[in-house]
Amino acid sequence: MKTRLFILAGFLIAVSSCNRPAPMDGIIRESMNFSMEQYTLMYNVMKGIPGRLPRTIDAAGSLVTAEPDWWTSGFFPGTLWYLYEYSGDVKFREYAEEMTARIEKEKDNRGTHDLGFMLYCSFGNGLRLTGNEAYKDILLTGAKSLITRYRPNIGCIQSWNSRRGWQCPVIIDNMMNLEFLMWAFRVSGDSTYYRICVNHSDTTMKNHFRPDYSSWHVVSYDTISGRVEKKQTAQGYSDASAWSRGQCWGLYGYVVMYRETGLQKYLDQATGIAEFLINHPRMPEDGIPYWDFDDPAIPDTERDASAGAIMASALIELSGMTAEPASSRYLNMAELQLRSLASPRYRAGKGENGNFILMHSTGSLPDDSEVNVPLTYADYYFIEALLRYRALKD
């Protein structure tokens, strides 16, 4: 019997020829076919609930929906756009157009930092795939709304409004919305967007990150002096802990900023975060992080499939930006994560799980909110990662 060697996440694994890992192209094809079936079921439910978008399920397993101004509203239509991109099936374009239209009014929303999630994942993918000029106008209006939250004396886009004693809270999640503004820079030619993105990224790099490349969740600034007043958490185990999804938001954000600017400092930041995550002693063997790397209950605590999906998608892109051996290390880790997420351990059965794709995500454990449930953004980044892996191998 022949034995073959495989490298996954930096580990050398001997596998007999009769028990070798399933080819990734088959896993991707099967996962995408399942996702198309599952999201067709989801669409058929949502078309009967006008003006709302799916969010998660409750303790009884019933679907929980949200208004278009909820920060996750863009992920369901965004996933539908990805399914259309993969399949070419016009029905998914029609589904995506209908669900995307439900979010249009948010282009004028100046009360949130999450317009990238809301508008760019939906209208942005729609524009990319259809060239619909109306989508471009909506996006540019939304980008103008988003930059009203930029605070020049701080050098950041304010996340939440003042609360919990925070004057100007900025969360690591905010790095994810810069891709939207860099798109606006490219399309409009207005360098204001570029300057805001670079300033936000530099200020975040300076104040959010610890020497080991882990990050605080919340950094609050004094609105007058612009100086840091507090470094804390809202969704992590403690102020000093490494909340896993936050680490993955940061990784993804700096990968994007390197792609958009070509500035070496952002690649260095992205690789630093990637190494922190991949080499973390409490990273599970299947590559799907615990909800917080510093929860003392590990291993008897919740996982966060959304963090695994975000991390995998970012690592696939990062693998194309880096030289060996780092490039293979990043791609191998992403492959391990995708294999795990596509397995019955994390992927739902047809018609189950509220018609979401993935199980076992964690929204905010300290608030006992969305714990061990499906989350619409876990699905989005899982599908995105599958498509990215497929494109890389084609």
C-alpha positions as CSV (number, residue, x, y, z in Angstrom):
1,M,0.0,0.0,0.0
2,K,1.4,3.4,-1.0
3,T,1.7,6.2,1.6
4,R,1.5,9.8,0.6
5,L,2.5,12.9,2.5
6,F,0.2,15.9,2.9
7,I,0.9,19.2,4.6
8,L,-2.1,20.9,6.3
9,A,-1.7,24.0,8.5
10,G,2.1,23.4,8.8
11,F,1.8,19.7,9.8
12,L,3.2,16.8,7.8
13,I,0.6,14.1,7.6
14,A,1.1,10.6,6.3
15,V,-2.1,9.2,4.6
16,S,-2.4,5.8,3.0
17,S,-3.5,5.8,-0.6
18,C,-6.8,4.1,0.4
19,N,-7.6,6.9,2.9
20,R,-6.3,10.0,1.2
21,P,-8.2,13.3,1.6
22,A,-11.1,13.9,-0.8
23,P,-10.1,16.3,-3.6
24,M,-10.9,19.9,-2.9
25,D,-12.7,20.4,-6.2
26,G,-15.2,17.7,-5.2
27,I,-15.7,19.3,-1.8
28,I,-16.2,22.7,-3.4
29,R,-18.7,21.4,-6.0
30,E,-20.7,19.4,-3.4
31,S,-20.7,22.4,-0.9
32,M,-21.8,24.8,-3.6
33,N,-24.6,22.5,-4.8
34,F,-25.8,22.1,-1.2
35,S,-25.6,25.8,-0.6
36,M,-27.7,26.5,-3.7
37,E,-30.4,24.1,-2.5
38,Q,-30.3,25.5,1.0
39,Y,-30.5,29.1,0.0
40,T,-33.3,28.4,-2.4
41,L,-35.2,27.2,0.6
42,M,-34.2,30.3,2.5
43,Y,-35.3,32.6,-0.3
44,N,-38.7,30.9,-0.5
45,V,-39.2,31.7,3.2
46,M,-37.9,35.2,2.9
47,K,-40.0,36.2,-0.1
48,G,-43.0,35.8,2.2
49,I,-41.5,38.2,4.8
50,P,-41.4,41.6,3.0
51,G,-38.7,44.1,3.9
52,R,-36.6,41.9,6.2
53,L,-33.4,39.8,5.9
54,P,-32.4,36.6,7.6
55,R,-30.2,36.8,10.7
56,T,-30.0,33.6,12.7
57,I,-32.3,31.1,14.6
58,D,-33.6,31.2,18.1
59,A,-33.4,28.6,20.8
60,A,-36.4,26.8,19.4
61,G,-34.8,26.7,15.9
62,S,-37.1,29.3,14.4
63,L,-35.8,31.8,11.9
64,V,-34.8,35.2,13.3
65,T,-35.0,38.1,10.8
66,A,-33.8,41.7,10.9
67,E,-34.6,45.1,9.5
68,P,-32.4,46.3,6.6
69,D,-30.6,48.7,9.0
70,W,-29.2,45.7,11.0
71,W,-25.5,45.4,10.3
72,T,-25.7,41.9,8.8
73,S,-28.4,42.8,6.2
74,G,-26.1,42.6,3.2
75,F,-24.8,39.1,3.7
76,F,-27.8,37.1,2.5
77,P,-28.1,39.0,-0.8
78,G,-24.3,38.9,-1.0
79,T,-24.3,35.1,-0.8
80,L,-27.1,34.9,-3.4
81,W,-24.8,37.0,-5.7
82,Y,-22.0,34.5,-5.1
83,L,-24.3,31.6,-5.9
84,Y,-25.2,33.3,-9.1
85,E,-21.6,33.9,-9.9
86,Y,-20.8,30.2,-9.4
87,S,-23.8,28.7,-11.1
88,G,-24.8,31.3,-13.8
89,D,-28.4,30.3,-12.9
90,V,-30.5,33.4,-13.5
91,K,-32.8,32.5,-10.7
92,F,-30.1,33.4,-8.2
93,R,-29.6,36.7,-9.9
94,E,-33.3,37.4,-9.5
95,Y,-33.2,36.3,-5.9
96,A,-30.2,38.5,-5.2
97,E,-31.7,41.5,-7.0
98,E,-34.9,41.2,-4.9
99,M,-33.1,40.9,-1.6
100,T,-30.5,43.5,-2.4
101,A,-33.3,46.0,-3.2
102,R,-34.5,45.7,0.4
103,I,-31.4,47.4,1.6
104,E,-31.3,50.5,-0.7
105,K,-32.5,53.0,1.8
106,E,-29.5,52.3,4.0
107,K,-27.4,54.4,1.5
108,D,-28.4,57.4,3.5
109,N,-27.8,55.9,6.9
110,R,-25.1,58.0,8.7
111,G,-25.7,56.3,12.1
112,T,-23.6,53.1,11.4
113,H,-20.0,52.2,10.4
114,D,-21.2,49.0,8.9
115,L,-22.3,50.2,5.4
116,G,-19.5,48.2,3.9
117,F,-21.1,45.0,5.2
118,M,-24.6,46.2,4.3
119,L,-24.0,47.8,0.9
120,Y,-20.8,46.5,-0.6
121,C,-21.5,42.8,0.1
122,S,-24.9,43.3,-1.6
123,F,-24.8,46.1,-4.2
124,G,-21.1,45.8,-4.6
125,N,-21.3,42.2,-5.7
126,G,-24.3,43.0,-7.8
127,L,-22.5,45.8,-9.6
128,R,-19.4,43.6,-10.2
129,L,-21.5,40.8,-11.7
130,T,-24.1,42.8,-13.7
131,G,-22.7,46.3,-14.3
132,N,-25.9,47.9,-13.2
133,E,-25.2,51.6,-13.1
134,A,-28.0,52.2,-10.6
135,Y,-26.0,50.1,-8.1
136,K,-23.0,52.3,-8.6
137,D,-25.0,55.4,-7.7
138,I,-26.4,53.8,-4.6
139,L,-22.9,52.7,-3.5
140,L,-21.4,56.1,-4.0
141,T,-24.2,57.7,-2.0
142,G,-23.5,55.1,0.8
143,A,-19.8,55.8,0.8
144,K,-20.5,59.5,1.3
145,S,-22.7,58.6,4.2
146,L,-20.0,56.4,5.8
147,I,-17.3,59.0,5.7
148,T,-19.4,61.4,7.8
149,R,-18.3,59.2,10.7
150,Y,-14.7,59.9,10.2
151,R,-13.1,61.9,13.0
152,P,-10.1,63.8,11.7
153,N,-8.5,64.6,15.1
154,I,-8.5,60.9,15.9
155,G,-7.8,59.5,12.4
156,C,-10.5,56.9,12.5
157,I,-14.1,56.2,11.5
158,Q,-16.2,56.2,14.6
159,S,-17.9,52.8,15.1
160,W,-20.6,53.0,17.7
161,N,-22.1,56.2,19.1
162,S,-21.0,57.1,22.7
163,R,-21.9,54.3,25.2
164,R,-20.6,52.3,28.1
165,G,-18.4,55.3,29.0
166,W,-16.8,55.3,25.6
167,Q,-16.6,58.8,24.0
168,C,-15.6,57.6,20.5
169,P,-15.4,53.8,20.3
170,V,-13.6,52.3,17.4
171,I,-13.8,48.5,17.0
172,I,-11.5,46.2,15.1
173,D,-14.5,45.1,12.9
174,N,-14.3,48.5,11.3
175,M,-11.3,47.4,9.2
176,M,-13.8,45.4,7.1
177,N,-15.6,48.5,5.8
178,L,-12.6,50.1,4.3
179,E,-12.8,47.9,1.2
180,F,-16.0,49.7,0.3
181,L,-14.3,53.1,0.7
182,M,-11.3,52.0,-1.4
183,W,-13.8,51.0,-4.1
184,A,-15.3,54.5,-3.9
185,F,-11.8,56.0,-4.3
186,R,-11.1,54.0,-7.4
187,V,-14.5,54.8,-9.0
188,S,-14.8,58.5,-8.0
189,G,-11.2,59.5,-8.1
190,D,-11.8,61.4,-4.8
191,S,-8.6,61.0,-2.8
192,T,-10.5,61.8,0.4
193,Y,-11.6,58.1,0.6
194,Y,-8.0,56.9,0.2
195,R,-6.7,59.2,3.0
196,I,-9.5,58.2,5.3
197,C,-8.7,54.5,4.7
198,V,-5.0,54.9,5.2
199,N,-5.4,57.0,8.3
200,H,-7.9,54.6,9.8
201,S,-5.6,51.7,9.1
202,D,-2.5,53.4,10.5
203,T,-4.3,54.6,13.6
204,T,-5.8,51.1,14.2
205,M,-2.4,49.5,13.6
206,K,-0.8,51.8,16.2
207,N,-3.5,51.5,18.9
208,H,-5.4,48.3,18.5
209,F,-2.6,45.8,18.3
210,R,-0.4,44.2,21.0
211,P,3.2,43.2,20.3
212,D,2.2,39.6,19.5
213,Y,-0.3,40.9,16.8
214,S,-3.4,40.1,18.8
215,S,-5.8,43.0,19.0
216,W,-8.1,44.7,21.5
217,H,-11.8,44.7,20.4
218,V,-12.6,48.3,21.3
219,V,-10.3,51.3,21.5
220,S,-12.1,54.5,22.7
221,Y,-10.7,57.9,22.0
222,D,-11.2,61.3,23.7
223,T,-13.3,63.3,21.2
224,I,-11.4,66.6,22.0
225,S,-7.8,65.5,22.4
226,G,-8.0,62.6,20.1
227,R,-6.0,60.5,22.5
228,V,-6.8,56.9,23.5
229,E,-8.9,56.8,26.7
230,K,-9.7,53.1,27.0
231,K,-8.8,49.7,25.5
232,Q,-11.5,47.2,26.2
233,T,-13.8,44.5,24.8
234,A,-17.5,44.2,24.1
235,Q,-17.8,40.7,22.8
236,G,-14.6,39.0,24.0
237,Y,-13.8,37.1,27.2
238,S,-11.9,40.0,28.8
239,D,-10.3,43.3,27.9
240,A,-6.9,41.6,27.5
241,S,-8.2,38.5,25.6
242,A,-8.0,37.6,21.9
243,W,-11.6,37.5,20.8
244,S,-11.3,35.2,17.7
245,R,-13.6,36.9,15.3
246,G,-11.9,40.2,16.0
247,Q,-8.5,38.8,15.2
248,C,-10.0,37.5,11.9
249,W,-11.6,40.9,11.1
250,G,-8.2,42.5,11.5
251,L,-6.5,39.9,9.3
252,Y,-9.0,40.3,6.5
253,G,-8.9,44.1,6.7
254,Y,-5.1,44.4,6.4
255,V,-5.1,41.9,3.5
256,V,-7.6,44.2,1.7
257,M,-5.6,47.3,2.5
258,Y,-2.4,45.8,1.1
259,R,-4.3,44.7,-2.0
260,E,-5.8,48.2,-2.5
261,T,-2.7,50.3,-1.7
262,G,0.4,48.1,-2.2
263,L,1.8,49.5,1.0
264,Q,4.2,47.0,2.5
265,K,3.3,47.9,6.1
266,Y,-0.2,46.4,5.6
267,L,1.2,43.2,4.2
268,D,3.5,43.0,7.2
269,Q,0.6,43.5,9.5
270,A,-1.5,40.9,7.8
271,T,1.2,38.3,7.9
272,G,1.9,39.1,11.6
273,I,-1.8,38.5,12.4
274,A,-1.9,35.3,10.3
275,E,1.1,33.9,12.1
276,F,-0.4,34.7,15.5
277,L,-3.6,32.8,14.5
278,I,-2.1,29.8,12.8
279,N,0.5,29.2,15.5
280,H,-1.7,29.9,18.5
281,P,-1.4,27.0,21.0
282,R,-5.1,27.0,21.5
283,M,-6.0,26.9,17.8
284,P,-8.0,23.6,17.5
285,E,-6.8,20.8,15.3
286,D,-9.6,21.3,12.8
287,G,-8.7,25.0,12.4
288,I,-12.1,26.4,13.6
289,P,-11.3,28.8,16.5
290,Y,-12.9,28.8,19.9
291,W,-14.9,32.0,20.3
292,D,-12.1,33.5,22.3
293,F,-8.5,32.2,22.5
294,D,-8.3,33.1,26.2
295,D,-11.5,31.5,27.5
296,P,-10.3,29.5,30.5
297,A,-13.0,26.9,29.7
298,I,-11.2,25.8,26.6
299,P,-11.6,23.1,25.3
300,D,-15.1,23.0,26.8
301,T,-16.4,26.2,25.3
302,E,-18.0,27.4,22.1
303,R,-16.4,27.4,18.6
304,D,-17.0,30.2,16.1
305,A,-17.5,28.9,12.6
306,S,-17.8,32.5,11.4
307,A,-14.2,33.3,12.5
308,G,-13.0,30.2,10.7
309,A,-14.7,31.2,7.5
310,I,-13.4,34.8,7.6
311,M,-9.9,33.6,8.4
312,A,-10.0,31.0,5.5
313,S,-11.1,33.6,3.0
314,A,-8.4,36.1,4.1
315,L,-5.7,33.4,4.1
316,I,-6.5,32.3,0.6
317,E,-6.0,35.8,-0.7
318,L,-2.9,36.3,1.5
319,S,-1.4,33.2,0.1
320,G,-1.3,34.9,-3.3
321,M,0.5,37.9,-1.9
322,T,3.4,36.1,-0.1
323,A,6.4,34.0,-1.0
324,E,7.1,30.4,0.0
325,P,7.1,28.9,2.5
326,A,4.5,31.3,4.0
327,S,2.3,31.1,0.9
328,S,1.7,27.4,1.2
329,R,1.3,27.6,5.0
330,Y,-1.5,30.1,4.6
331,L,-3.2,28.1,1.9
332,N,-2.9,24.8,3.7
333,M,-4.5,26.3,6.8
334,A,-7.4,27.7,4.7
335,E,-7.8,24.3,3.1
336,L,-8.0,22.6,6.5
337,Q,-10.6,25.2,7.6
338,L,-12.7,24.7,4.5
339,R,-12.6,20.9,4.8
340,S,-13.7,21.3,8.4
341,L,-16.5,23.7,7.6
342,A,-17.7,21.5,4.8
343,S,-17.9,18.5,7.0
344,P,-21.0,17.3,8.9
345,R,-19.4,18.7,12.1
346,Y,-20.2,22.3,10.9
347,R,-22.4,22.1,7.8
348,A,-26.1,21.6,8.3
349,G,-28.4,19.0,6.7
350,K,-30.7,20.0,3.9
351,G,-33.7,22.0,5.2
352,E,-32.3,22.1,8.7
353,N,-30.6,24.9,10.7
354,G,-33.2,27.5,9.6
355,N,-31.9,26.9,6.0
356,F,-28.5,28.5,6.9
357,I,-25.4,26.7,5.6
358,L,-23.1,26.5,8.6
359,M,-23.7,25.7,12.3
360,H,-21.8,26.6,15.4
361,S,-21.1,30.3,15.2
362,T,-20.9,32.6,18.2
363,G,-22.2,36.2,18.0
364,S,-21.6,37.6,21.5
365,L,-21.2,35.0,24.3
366,P,-20.8,37.6,27.1
367,D,-24.3,39.0,26.2
368,D,-25.7,35.4,25.7
369,S,-26.6,36.6,22.2
370,E,-26.4,34.3,19.2
371,V,-24.4,31.5,20.8
372,N,-23.9,28.2,19.0
373,V,-26.2,29.2,16.1
374,P,-26.0,29.9,12.4
375,L,-25.0,33.4,11.4
376,T,-25.5,34.9,8.0
377,Y,-22.0,36.2,7.7
378,A,-20.5,32.8,8.4
379,D,-22.3,31.5,5.3
380,Y,-21.1,34.5,3.3
381,Y,-17.4,34.2,4.0
382,F,-17.6,30.4,3.7
383,I,-19.0,30.7,0.2
384,E,-16.5,33.5,-0.6
385,A,-13.6,31.3,0.6
386,L,-14.8,28.4,-1.5
387,L,-14.9,30.6,-4.6
388,R,-11.5,32.1,-3.9
389,Y,-10.0,28.6,-3.4
390,R,-11.6,27.4,-6.7
391,A,-10.3,30.5,-8.6
392,L,-6.8,30.0,-7.2
393,K,-6.7,26.4,-8.4
394,D,-8.3,26.9,-11.8
